[in-house]
Amino acid sequence: MIDDLPEITPDPVVEAYKAHVDRTLLRENLKLTVEERFLKLMDLQKFAEELREAGRKAREKR
């Protein structure tokens, strides 16, 4: 059955982008549960909001 499948040739554009992707980070994130990934995302969003607020306060002081 597998022999009946057509040969897949790699897309050169995809291959070019893959060269710049750190797959270790992808693998580490995929080891996490969905809940753990959501918690990490929420932490990142909280950090981004804190940075925006700090930037806003810094601009107001000028």
N, CA, C and O of each residue as an XYZ file, in Angstrom:
248
protein
N       0.833     -1.198      0.000
C       0.000      0.000      0.000
C       0.876      1.260      0.000
O       0.618      2.200     -0.752
N       1.904      1.274      0.840
C       2.789      2.435      0.868
C       3.491      2.589     -0.467
O       3.783      3.708     -0.890
N       3.766      1.475     -1.135
C       4.433      1.532     -2.433
C       3.573      2.224     -3.484
O       4.099      2.694     -4.494
N       2.265      2.297     -3.268
C       1.355      2.914     -4.231
C       1.343      4.441     -4.139
O       0.807      5.114     -5.020
N       1.934      4.988     -3.070
C       1.914      6.434     -2.886
C       2.916      7.104     -3.821
O       3.990      6.561     -4.080
N       2.560      8.286     -4.328
C       3.504      8.997     -5.202
C       4.687      9.514     -4.396
O       4.558      9.785     -3.202
N       5.821      9.648     -5.034
C       7.009     10.172     -4.372
C       6.816     11.663     -4.103
O       6.351     12.407     -4.967
N       7.171     12.076     -2.919
C       7.017     13.477     -2.540
C       8.380     14.150     -2.671
O       9.365     13.715     -2.074
N       8.416     15.202     -3.451
C       9.661     15.950     -3.592
C       9.598     17.171     -2.675
O       8.573     17.850     -2.613
N      10.682     17.448     -1.970
C      10.673     18.597     -1.053
C      10.516     19.911     -1.799
O      11.085     20.103     -2.873
N       9.745     20.801     -1.221
C       9.549     22.140     -1.776
C      10.772     22.976     -1.409
O      11.087     23.093     -0.225
N      11.466     23.557     -2.371
C      12.679     24.316     -2.058
C      12.434     25.522     -1.149
O      13.310     25.891     -0.367
N      11.272     26.128     -1.242
C      10.960     27.272     -0.376
C      10.816     26.806      1.067
O      11.348     27.433      1.984
N      10.103     25.714      1.264
C       9.929     25.167      2.614
C      11.283     24.752      3.174
O      11.583     25.023      4.337
N      12.089     24.109      2.370
C      13.410     23.678      2.815
C      14.275     24.871      3.214
O      15.038     24.786      4.176
N      14.164     25.974      2.489
C      14.939     27.176      2.817
C      14.511     27.738      4.167
O      15.359     28.158      4.953
N      13.219     27.753      4.448
C      12.743     28.257      5.731
C      13.115     27.316      6.872
O      13.448     27.773      7.966
N      13.064     26.022      6.635
C      13.387     25.048      7.674
C      14.805     25.211      8.180
O      15.091     24.891      9.333
N      15.695     25.702      7.338
C      17.088     25.873      7.741
C      17.219     26.870      8.878
O      18.212     26.839      9.604
N      16.249     27.751      9.054
C      16.323     28.808     10.064
C      15.368     28.580     11.242
O      15.132     29.490     12.037
N      14.831     27.383     11.347
C      13.902     27.071     12.435
C      14.630     26.226     13.474
O      15.229     25.201     13.148
N      14.571     26.669     14.728
C      15.178     25.918     15.818
C      14.208     24.811     16.229
O      13.261     25.054     16.977
N      14.445     23.628     15.750
C      13.520     22.515     16.011
C      13.571     22.047     17.462
O      12.630     21.411     17.937
N      14.662     22.353     18.173
C      14.735     21.930     19.571
C      13.640     22.608     20.388
O      13.059     21.985     21.276
N      13.350     23.874     20.100
C      12.276     24.566     20.823
C      10.919     23.957     20.498
O      10.060     23.829     21.371
N      10.732     23.583     19.242
C       9.470     22.937     18.859
C       9.299     21.617     19.598
O       8.226     21.321     20.123
N      10.368     20.829     19.633
C      10.299     19.524     20.314
C      10.007     19.695     21.800
O       9.186     18.974     22.366
N      10.684     20.653     22.426
C      10.464     20.883     23.858
C       9.023     21.299     24.128
O       8.416     20.822     25.087
N       8.471     22.171     23.308
C       7.079     22.601     23.501
C       6.101     21.468     23.255
O       5.066     21.390     23.916
N       6.414     20.589     22.314
C       5.510     19.472     22.046
C       5.532     18.424     23.153
O       4.636     17.584     23.229
N       6.543     18.467     24.007
C       6.580     17.552     25.157
C       5.607     18.004     26.242
O       5.223     17.216     27.107
N       5.210     19.277     26.193
C       4.295     19.818     27.202
C       2.860     19.402     26.904
O       2.499     19.109     25.764
N       2.063     19.384     27.950
C       0.633     19.136     27.749
C       0.011     20.393     27.147
O       0.628     21.458     27.144
N      -1.189     20.268     26.649
C      -1.897     21.425     26.099
C      -2.070     22.480     27.187
O      -1.897     23.672     26.932
N      -2.408     22.049     28.383
C      -2.589     23.005     29.481
C      -1.283     23.735     29.780
O      -1.289     24.949     29.985
N      -0.168     23.014     29.807
C       1.124     23.650     30.068
C       1.469     24.665     28.980
O       2.024     25.726     29.266
N       1.139     24.337     27.737
C       1.403     25.279     26.641
C       0.557     26.544     26.788
O       1.036     27.653     26.553
N      -0.704     26.365     27.178
C      -1.572     27.531     27.397
C      -1.044     28.391     28.546
O      -1.071     29.619     28.466
N      -0.565     27.750     29.613
C      -0.027     28.506     30.736
C       1.215     29.296     30.314
O       1.392     30.444     30.722
N       2.073     28.680     29.498
C       3.243     29.401     28.997
C       2.813     30.592     28.135
O       3.395     31.673     28.224
N       1.803     30.385     27.313
C       1.295     31.467     26.469
C       0.735     32.595     27.326
O       0.971     33.771     27.045
N      -0.004     32.238     28.366
C      -0.570     33.257     29.246
C       0.537     34.033     29.954
O       0.430     35.247     30.130
N       1.604     33.338     30.361
C       2.740     34.022     30.978
C       3.391     34.981     29.990
O       3.758     36.097     30.358
N       3.533     34.561     28.757
C       4.131     35.411     27.730
C       3.261     36.640     27.472
O       3.774     37.748     27.317
N       1.946     36.438     27.426
C       1.043     37.565     27.219
C       1.100     38.540     28.390
O       1.049     39.754     28.192
N       1.207     38.015     29.608
C       1.319     38.872     30.788
C       2.618     39.677     30.716
O       2.622     40.874     31.005
N       3.716     39.028     30.335
C       4.998     39.708     30.203
C       4.924     40.807     29.148
O       5.435     41.907     29.359
N       4.286     40.512     28.008
C       4.149     41.506     26.939
C       3.342     42.709     27.426
O       3.676     43.849     27.105
N       2.304     42.467     28.183
C       1.493     43.563     28.719
C       2.303     44.407     29.701
O       2.187     45.632     29.709
N       3.125     43.753     30.530
C       3.974     44.486     31.464
C       4.979     45.350     30.705
O       5.254     46.479     31.111
N       5.523     44.834     29.618
C       6.455     45.628     28.804
C       5.758     46.831     28.181
O       6.307     47.932     28.170
N       4.552     46.624     27.663
C       3.795     47.739     27.084
C       3.525     48.806     28.135
O       3.667     49.999     27.869
N       3.140     48.375     29.320
C       2.849     49.323     30.395
C       4.105     50.080     30.807
O       4.053     51.289     31.031
N       5.230     49.384     30.908
C       6.488     50.042     31.259
C       6.873     51.050     30.181
O       7.349     52.140     30.498
N       6.676     50.704     28.924
C       6.961     51.625     27.837
C       6.069     52.843     27.881
O       6.530     53.962     27.656
N       4.799     52.636     28.168
C       3.855     53.749     28.275
C       4.260     54.696     29.391
O       4.243     55.914     29.213
N       4.628     54.136     30.552
C       5.034     54.964     31.691
C       6.320     55.724     31.379
O       6.466     56.883     31.765
N       7.244     55.081     30.687
C       8.514     55.738     30.331
C       8.257     56.898     29.389
O       8.888     57.948     29.511
N       7.338     56.721     28.449
C       7.015     57.815     27.509
C       6.344     58.975     28.221
O       6.568     60.133     27.867
N       5.525     58.680     29.218
C       4.832     59.744     29.969
C       5.804     60.581     30.785
O       5.549     61.764     31.013
N       6.910     59.999     31.230
C       7.881     60.713     32.059
C       8.682     61.707     31.242
O       9.265     62.627     31.816
N       8.736     61.561     29.930
C       9.531     62.470     29.089
C       8.917     63.816     28.987
O       9.461     64.694     28.317
